[in-house]
């Protein structure tokens, strides 16, 4: 349990304290006796004292249904326990869970007034009772609602008619806004808004629009951003807290980790990095208070047991490296229902990392995500094939098997077999076995550090792997004594350097427990000359997306200076011609990874004015600065584009498209120097 000073026993009502920065700091949270009894009965005595959220998932739950206690009964029990923190999930929006049938709710899409008057208002009346003023009350506002408006409400493979309808009505935003405004009026309530997980919103095409969506809801129905105390990620999901054996910025044999099938160009591979980055964006883009904190649901993301990797995967390919080393053992990161092989995660804890208010158990372990077959019920809960272990998937999970456990009950009902598996696979273990804090042995020092190449702006390094009693997770690279990067592999390129300059490099190894080796002896590297001038530059291309009719065009590009003089990259543009086809005529473009850094790469789409087939548009890629030395390559630049409405392309006739999956000269990709075509053939 989280520990702290106990609140006074029940008696005369206490005045509410002023809101604190982190409600979890020094608090004694409420332990739900009903959940604890089930946990003990199914072999979970070691974790039965952990605090979990109480879910208000329909109007009847407020007063209690059958043997399940109502809200007041739980609050009274919290006072009896001497707790001073109570956690509750607000979960009953109109048209709830428009993309997941297993947890559909009782209210129709248009029933916003019912949501307000018969659900939020009664809850607010109870929470505002002076009897409960001594409790810090944490509310988790509407899981899985606002993220659906970003990813599943039109223009994507995961879109559903129900989500499109909810976006048109605006009742998710209005409902969340009303809940925030109403509950924030209670002095001892702390609102945390659900923000999905990295495997849902972690792509750059989703993250910024999600922040905009959160702000829209937080300024609806009388709410303001100040009514939001923070956000929660991974609610009722299984995404790993941290992936210790690979990093999204790493590469394997020159191929970026982001290109691995499991990662699929996501910006994040775990919940801690996602939560911290999202927090920064919520403040900088969304205008939320700089003091907001994040919660991470760690109830079922431990992924321990015999299947948990103990070292990085093989470096034979980027997919083998990621699949062999990832602790999240799901078939696909989009799988969400009763996942086979999952384990309890980190125990609830206050302020475990920078920007994180707490690790929490929002989803009480052992409560089902949904039934594995249709079950008649009066709770408004449907049957979702993602809970059927025989289901072969959909666009949201890449048409993979669901990975769900068999014989599961309705969402929210007790699932003994799942709970026993969660306990058995817990990480850290619940039986006193070795956990992440028990490893105190540092890896050996890397050997054989050497310079493998230089340009006027970069230095490439390689070294021999270290050994460790558990496993090396990363190598930190230092330039002139300052860390400049980390990688899971044994090679690194340091870019953005000054020409004609000497630098000293050293490397150290690190394991999952944070133990670090000493640094290697330094090696010195000198960058080449930055001459400027002309030179002959050719374009090389590779196809990174075999699909011809999906909604994005992806490719790898790199430039090679075949001349004898350096080239000023700021004068160079590369054009890839394609057809915009039907749909929107505006485009979004992304640099997913570049050796020289995406911050130095410019990109955009323009009309070509050409009447040639498959060439009415071109993607133009350029550089903000830099010099390309004779014989040198820019290294890989991974770029992609999509129409603003995310409609599909037909790339079969695109002028510049080729089928090669390894870099090769492509004369249908044009290179322009100071606006003049200098290599390739324009349409």
SULPEVEN-V179173 format. One record per residue. N is the residue number from 0. OMEGA is omega in whole degrees, 0 to 359 (none if undefined). NEAR is the number of other ideal C-beta (glycine too) atoms within 8 Angstrom. Layout:
n=(N | N)
omega=(OMEGA | OMEGA)
near=(NEAR | NEAR)
This chain:
n=(0 | 1 | 2 | 3 | 4 | 5 | 6 | 7 | 8 | 9 | 10 | 11 | 12 | 13 | 14 | 15 | 16 | 17 | 18 | 19 | 20 | 21 | 22 | 23 | 24 | 25 | 26 | 27 | 28 | 29 | 30 | 31 | 32 | 33 | 34 | 35 | 36 | 37 | 38 | 39 | 40 | 41 | 42 | 43 | 44 | 45 | 46 | 47 | 48 | 49 | 50 | 51 | 52 | 53 | 54 | 55 | 56 | 57 | 58 | 59 | 60 | 61 | 62 | 63 | 64 | 65 | 66 | 67 | 68 | 69 | 70 | 71 | 72 | 73 | 74 | 75 | 76 | 77 | 78 | 79 | 80 | 81 | 82 | 83 | 84 | 85 | 86 | 87 | 88 | 89 | 90 | 91 | 92 | 93 | 94 | 95 | 96 | 97 | 98 | 99 | 100 | 101 | 102 | 103 | 104 | 105 | 106 | 107 | 108 | 109 | 110 | 111 | 112 | 113 | 114 | 115 | 116 | 117 | 118 | 119 | 120 | 121 | 122 | 123 | 124 | 125 | 126 | 127 | 128 | 129 | 130 | 131 | 132 | 133 | 134 | 135 | 136 | 137 | 138 | 139 | 140 | 141 | 142 | 143 | 144 | 145 | 146 | 147 | 148 | 149 | 150 | 151 | 152 | 153 | 154 | 155 | 156 | 157 | 158 | 159 | 160 | 161 | 162 | 163 | 164 | 165 | 166 | 167 | 168 | 169 | 170 | 171 | 172 | 173 | 174 | 175 | 176 | 177 | 178 | 179 | 180 | 181 | 182 | 183 | 184 | 185 | 186 | 187 | 188 | 189 | 190 | 191 | 192 | 193 | 194 | 195 | 196 | 197 | 198 | 199 | 200 | 201 | 202 | 203 | 204 | 205 | 206 | 207 | 208 | 209 | 210 | 211 | 212 | 213 | 214 | 215 | 216 | 217 | 218 | 219 | 220 | 221 | 222 | 223 | 224 | 225 | 226 | 227 | 228 | 229 | 230 | 231 | 232 | 233 | 234 | 235 | 236 | 237 | 238 | 239 | 240 | 241 | 242 | 243 | 244 | 245 | 246 | 247 | 248 | 249 | 250 | 251 | 252 | 253 | 254 | 255 | 256 | 257 | 258 | 259 | 260 | 261 | 262 | 263 | 264 | 265 | 266 | 267 | 268 | 269 | 270 | 271 | 272 | 273 | 274 | 275 | 276 | 277 | 278 | 279 | 280 | 281 | 282 | 283 | 284 | 285 | 286 | 287 | 288 | 289 | 290 | 291 | 292 | 293 | 294 | 295 | 296 | 297 | 298 | 299 | 300 | 301 | 302 | 303 | 304 | 305 | 306 | 307 | 308 | 309 | 310 | 311 | 312 | 313 | 314 | 315 | 316 | 317 | 318 | 319 | 320 | 321 | 322 | 323 | 324 | 325 | 326 | 327 | 328 | 329 | 330 | 331 | 332 | 333 | 334 | 335 | 336 | 337 | 338 | 339 | 340 | 341 | 342 | 343 | 344 | 345 | 346 | 347 | 348 | 349 | 350 | 351 | 352 | 353 | 354 | 355 | 356 | 357 | 358 | 359 | 360 | 361 | 362 | 363 | 364 | 365 | 366 | 367 | 368 | 369 | 370 | 371 | 372 | 373 | 374 | 375 | 376 | 377 | 378 | 379 | 380 | 381 | 382 | 383 | 384 | 385 | 386 | 387 | 388 | 389 | 390 | 391 | 392 | 393 | 394 | 395 | 396 | 397 | 398 | 399 | 400 | 401 | 402 | 403 | 404 | 405 | 406 | 407 | 408 | 409 | 410 | 411 | 412 | 413 | 414 | 415 | 416 | 417 | 418 | 419 | 420 | 421 | 422 | 423 | 424 | 425 | 426 | 427 | 428 | 429 | 430 | 431 | 432 | 433 | 434 | 435 | 436 | 437 | 438 | 439 | 440 | 441 | 442 | 443 | 444 | 445 | 446 | 447 | 448 | 449 | 450 | 451 | 452 | 453 | 454 | 455 | 456 | 457 | 458 | 459 | 460 | 461 | 462 | 463 | 464 | 465 | 466 | 467 | 468 | 469 | 470 | 471 | 472 | 473 | 474 | 475 | 476 | 477 | 478 | 479 | 480 | 481 | 482 | 483 | 484 | 485 | 486 | 487 | 488 | 489 | 490 | 491 | 492 | 493 | 494 | 495 | 496 | 497 | 498 | 499 | 500 | 501 | 502 | 503 | 504 | 505 | 506 | 507 | 508 | 509 | 510 | 511 | 512 | 513 | 514 | 515 | 516 | 517 | 518 | 519 | 520 | 521 | 522 | 523 | 524 | 525 | 526 | 527 | 528 | 529 | 530 | 531 | 532 | 533 | 534 | 535 | 536 | 537 | 538 | 539 | 540 | 541 | 542 | 543 | 544 | 545 | 546 | 547 | 548 | 549 | 550 | 551 | 552 | 553 | 554 | 555 | 556 | 557 | 558 | 559 | 560 | 561 | 562 | 563 | 564 | 565 | 566 | 567 | 568 | 569 | 570 | 571 | 572 | 573 | 574 | 575 | 576 | 577 | 578 | 579 | 580 | 581 | 582 | 583 | 584 | 585 | 586 | 587 | 588 | 589 | 590 | 591 | 592 | 593 | 594 | 595 | 596 | 597 | 598 | 599 | 600 | 601 | 602 | 603 | 604 | 605 | 606 | 607 | 608 | 609 | 610 | 611 | 612 | 613 | 614 | 615 | 616 | 617 | 618 | 619 | 620 | 621 | 622 | 623 | 624 | 625 | 626 | 627 | 628 | 629 | 630 | 631 | 632 | 633 | 634 | 635 | 636 | 637 | 638 | 639 | 640 | 641 | 642 | 643 | 644 | 645 | 646 | 647 | 648 | 649 | 650 | 651 | 652 | 653 | 654 | 655 | 656 | 657 | 658 | 659 | 660 | 661 | 662 | 663 | 664 | 665 | 666 | 667 | 668 | 669 | 670 | 671 | 672 | 673 | 674 | 675 | 676 | 677 | 678 | 679 | 680 | 681 | 682)
omega=(166 | 183 | 179 | 180 | 182 | 175 | 176 | 176 | 181 | 180 | 178 | 180 | 179 | 178 | 179 | 175 | 174 | 180 | 180 | 181 | 180 | 183 | 182 | 184 | 178 | 185 | 172 | 186 | 177 | 173 | 182 | 183 | 181 | 176 | 183 | 180 | 178 | 180 | 180 | 183 | 183 | 171 | 183 | 181 | 183 | 180 | 185 | 179 | 181 | 179 | 178 | 177 | 171 | 185 | 172 | 190 | 172 | 183 | 183 | 181 | 181 | 180 | 182 | 180 | 180 | 180 | 182 | 181 | 173 | 185 | 181 | 180 | 178 | 180 | 178 | 179 | 177 | 178 | 179 | 179 | 187 | 178 | 173 | 175 | 182 | 185 | 183 | 178 | 176 | 195 | 180 | 181 | 170 | 180 | 189 | 176 | 185 | 180 | 182 | 187 | 186 | 184 | 173 | 184 | 186 | 187 | 177 | 184 | 185 | 189 | 179 | 180 | 177 | 178 | 182 | 191 | 185 | 180 | 183 | 183 | 177 | 177 | 180 | 179 | 180 | 183 | 181 | 179 | 180 | 178 | 185 | 184 | 181 | 181 | 164 | 185 | 179 | 177 | 175 | 191 | 166 | 175 | 170 | 181 | 185 | 178 | 178 | 180 | 180 | 191 | 190 | 186 | 176 | 173 | 180 | 178 | 183 | 184 | 175 | 178 | 181 | 179 | 176 | 179 | 181 | 177 | 179 | 180 | 183 | 187 | 170 | 180 | 181 | 180 | 178 | 179 | 179 | 178 | 180 | 183 | 184 | 184 | 179 | 176 | 179 | 191 | 185 | 178 | 179 | 183 | 173 | 183 | 179 | 182 | 174 | 183 | 188 | 180 | 177 | 187 | 189 | 179 | 181 | 178 | 180 | 193 | 180 | 175 | 178 | 177 | 178 | 179 | 179 | 180 | 179 | 179 | 184 | 175 | 178 | 173 | 176 | 180 | 172 | 180 | 179 | 176 | 180 | 178 | 180 | 181 | 178 | 178 | 176 | 180 | 178 | 181 | 192 | 183 | 184 | 176 | 177 | 173 | 189 | 190 | 172 | 179 | 184 | 180 | 182 | 175 | 179 | 181 | 180 | 178 | 183 | 177 | 181 | 181 | 179 | 182 | 181 | 183 | 174 | 176 | 175 | 178 | 186 | 178 | 178 | 188 | 181 | 180 | 179 | 182 | 182 | 179 | 179 | 179 | 180 | 181 | 177 | 179 | 187 | 182 | 187 | 181 | 177 | 185 | 179 | 180 | 181 | 178 | 181 | 169 | 175 | 177 | 181 | 188 | 186 | 183 | 181 | 177 | 176 | 180 | 186 | 183 | 183 | 179 | 178 | 179 | 180 | 179 | 180 | 182 | 178 | 175 | 181 | 179 | 178 | 180 | 182 | 183 | 180 | 185 | 184 | 179 | 174 | 188 | 177 | 177 | 181 | 182 | 175 | 179 | 190 | 190 | 172 | 190 | 179 | 177 | 183 | 179 | 173 | 179 | 180 | 178 | 178 | 183 | 180 | 172 | 184 | 183 | 179 | 178 | 182 | 179 | 181 | 157 | 183 | 171 | 181 | 175 | 179 | 181 | 181 | 176 | 187 | 173 | 182 | 185 | 181 | 174 | 182 | 178 | 177 | 180 | 178 | 184 | 180 | 185 | 183 | 179 | 179 | 182 | 177 | 175 | 180 | 183 | 179 | 184 | 184 | 167 | 183 | 183 | 182 | 178 | 175 | 180 | 173 | 174 | 188 | 182 | 184 | 173 | 178 | 173 | 180 | 178 | 178 | 178 | 179 | 179 | 184 | 184 | 187 | 183 | 178 | 182 | 180 | 177 | 178 | 179 | 182 | 183 | 183 | 173 | 2 | 182 | 179 | 185 | 181 | 178 | 184 | 178 | 185 | 181 | 185 | 181 | 180 | 183 | 180 | 175 | 174 | 179 | 176 | 179 | 173 | 178 | 184 | 175 | 183 | 178 | 177 | 168 | 177 | 184 | 183 | 174 | 177 | 184 | 172 | 180 | 179 | 186 | 173 | 173 | 182 | 181 | 178 | 179 | 176 | 180 | 183 | 173 | 178 | 183 | 182 | 173 | 181 | 175 | 181 | 180 | 182 | 179 | 177 | 178 | 176 | 181 | 183 | 175 | 183 | 174 | 179 | 188 | 178 | 184 | 179 | 180 | 177 | 183 | 177 | 179 | 176 | 184 | 173 | 183 | 172 | 178 | 182 | 177 | 186 | 180 | 180 | 177 | 182 | 176 | 168 | 178 | 174 | 168 | 184 | 169 | 183 | 177 | 178 | 177 | 182 | 182 | 177 | 189 | 186 | 176 | 190 | 184 | 180 | 185 | 175 | 181 | 172 | 190 | 166 | 180 | 180 | 180 | 184 | 182 | 183 | 188 | 176 | 188 | 175 | 171 | 183 | 178 | 169 | 178 | 169 | 180 | 179 | 176 | 181 | 182 | 184 | 180 | 179 | 180 | 175 | 185 | 179 | 180 | 188 | 173 | 178 | 180 | 176 | 185 | 181 | 178 | 178 | 180 | 181 | 180 | 185 | 178 | 173 | 190 | 170 | 180 | 182 | 163 | 183 | 179 | 177 | 178 | 181 | 180 | 181 | 178 | 180 | 184 | 175 | 182 | 178 | 182 | 177 | 171 | 186 | 186 | 182 | 176 | 181 | 179 | 175 | 186 | 180 | 177 | 168 | 169 | 179 | 180 | 179 | 185 | 178 | 182 | 176 | 180 | 178 | 185 | 177 | 180 | 184 | 176 | 174 | 190 | 188 | 172 | 180 | 182 | 177 | 180 | 179 | 174 | 185 | 177 | 178 | 174 | 189 | 171 | 163 | 186 | 188 | 181 | 183 | 188 | 187 | 186 | 174 | 186 | 186 | 180 | 170 | 185 | 177 | 176 | 177 | 184 | 175 | 168 | 187 | 174 | 180 | 177 | 184 | 175 | 181 | 178 | 182 | 178 | 180 | 182 | 178 | 179 | none)
near=(9 | 13 | 4 | 9 | 6 | 8 | 12 | 7 | 7 | 5 | 4 | 3 | 7 | 8 | 5 | 8 | 8 | 5 | 8 | 8 | 5 | 10 | 12 | 13 | 10 | 5 | 12 | 14 | 13 | 14 | 14 | 11 | 7 | 9 | 11 | 11 | 9 | 11 | 14 | 9 | 5 | 11 | 6 | 13 | 7 | 7 | 13 | 11 | 6 | 10 | 13 | 13 | 12 | 12 | 10 | 14 | 10 | 11 | 9 | 7 | 13 | 12 | 7 | 10 | 7 | 4 | 3 | 8 | 7 | 10 | 14 | 7 | 9 | 14 | 15 | 9 | 11 | 12 | 15 | 8 | 9 | 10 | 14 | 12 | 16 | 15 | 15 | 15 | 13 | 13 | 12 | 13 | 14 | 16 | 14 | 13 | 12 | 13 | 11 | 12 | 9 | 16 | 14 | 10 | 14 | 7 | 13 | 6 | 11 | 7 | 9 | 12 | 6 | 10 | 16 | 11 | 8 | 8 | 14 | 13 | 10 | 10 | 14 | 12 | 8 | 12 | 13 | 8 | 8 | 6 | 7 | 14 | 11 | 12 | 15 | 12 | 14 | 12 | 13 | 16 | 12 | 15 | 10 | 12 | 14 | 16 | 14 | 15 | 13 | 12 | 10 | 13 | 12 | 9 | 7 | 10 | 7 | 10 | 10 | 9 | 5 | 10 | 15 | 11 | 11 | 16 | 11 | 6 | 11 | 8 | 14 | 16 | 13 | 11 | 16 | 18 | 15 | 16 | 14 | 16 | 13 | 10 | 17 | 11 | 7 | 10 | 7 | 13 | 10 | 12 | 14 | 14 | 16 | 15 | 12 | 10 | 13 | 15 | 9 | 10 | 15 | 12 | 9 | 7 | 8 | 12 | 14 | 9 | 9 | 14 | 13 | 10 | 13 | 16 | 12 | 9 | 15 | 16 | 9 | 13 | 8 | 6 | 14 | 7 | 11 | 6 | 11 | 15 | 9 | 13 | 16 | 16 | 16 | 13 | 14 | 11 | 12 | 13 | 14 | 13 | 12 | 8 | 12 | 8 | 14 | 15 | 11 | 12 | 7 | 13 | 11 | 12 | 8 | 5 | 9 | 11 | 18 | 12 | 11 | 12 | 6 | 10 | 12 | 7 | 9 | 13 | 9 | 10 | 13 | 13 | 15 | 11 | 12 | 15 | 14 | 13 | 11 | 15 | 13 | 9 | 12 | 13 | 12 | 6 | 9 | 12 | 6 | 12 | 8 | 5 | 5 | 13 | 13 | 15 | 16 | 15 | 16 | 15 | 14 | 16 | 16 | 15 | 17 | 11 | 10 | 3 | 7 | 11 | 11 | 5 | 9 | 13 | 13 | 6 | 10 | 5 | 9 | 13 | 9 | 11 | 19 | 15 | 10 | 10 | 14 | 15 | 12 | 12 | 8 | 10 | 8 | 11 | 10 | 9 | 15 | 10 | 13 | 13 | 13 | 9 | 11 | 12 | 16 | 14 | 13 | 10 | 8 | 13 | 9 | 11 | 10 | 8 | 7 | 4 | 9 | 15 | 11 | 15 | 13 | 15 | 13 | 15 | 12 | 11 | 14 | 14 | 10 | 14 | 12 | 18 | 14 | 12 | 6 | 5 | 8 | 3 | 7 | 3 | 8 | 9 | 12 | 7 | 11 | 11 | 8 | 16 | 16 | 10 | 11 | 5 | 11 | 6 | 11 | 9 | 8 | 8 | 13 | 8 | 7 | 11 | 9 | 15 | 11 | 17 | 13 | 6 | 5 | 15 | 8 | 11 | 11 | 9 | 8 | 9 | 13 | 8 | 8 | 12 | 16 | 10 | 13 | 15 | 15 | 8 | 16 | 14 | 15 | 11 | 10 | 10 | 5 | 4 | 5 | 5 | 8 | 8 | 6 | 7 | 12 | 5 | 8 | 9 | 13 | 9 | 11 | 16 | 8 | 7 | 13 | 8 | 10 | 7 | 7 | 10 | 11 | 14 | 13 | 16 | 13 | 12 | 17 | 10 | 14 | 6 | 7 | 12 | 6 | 14 | 4 | 10 | 12 | 14 | 11 | 11 | 17 | 11 | 15 | 13 | 10 | 6 | 6 | 6 | 7 | 7 | 9 | 12 | 14 | 15 | 12 | 9 | 11 | 12 | 10 | 15 | 9 | 8 | 11 | 7 | 11 | 9 | 8 | 6 | 13 | 10 | 16 | 13 | 15 | 14 | 16 | 14 | 17 | 10 | 10 | 6 | 12 | 10 | 13 | 5 | 9 | 13 | 5 | 8 | 12 | 8 | 11 | 9 | 15 | 12 | 8 | 11 | 7 | 6 | 8 | 7 | 13 | 9 | 16 | 11 | 15 | 13 | 16 | 11 | 12 | 9 | 10 | 5 | 5 | 7 | 8 | 8 | 11 | 9 | 12 | 8 | 13 | 12 | 14 | 12 | 15 | 11 | 15 | 8 | 10 | 4 | 9 | 16 | 15 | 9 | 13 | 9 | 7 | 15 | 9 | 14 | 12 | 12 | 17 | 16 | 14 | 10 | 8 | 3 | 9 | 8 | 5 | 6 | 12 | 9 | 11 | 10 | 11 | 10 | 10 | 13 | 10 | 14 | 9 | 8 | 5 | 11 | 15 | 8 | 12 | 8 | 9 | 7 | 5 | 10 | 3 | 9 | 2 | 8 | 6 | 12 | 15 | 8 | 13 | 11 | 14 | 12 | 12 | 12 | 12 | 9 | 6 | 10 | 14 | 16 | 11 | 9 | 6 | 11 | 9 | 13 | 10 | 12 | 15 | 16 | 16 | 13 | 12 | 11 | 14 | 8 | 8 | 9 | 11 | 8 | 15 | 9 | 11 | 6 | 8 | 13 | 13 | 13 | 9 | 9 | 5 | 9 | 7 | 5 | 9 | 9 | 7 | 11 | 7 | 11 | 13 | 13 | 15 | 12 | 11 | 5 | 5 | 6 | 8 | 8 | 10 | 12 | 6 | 8 | 10)
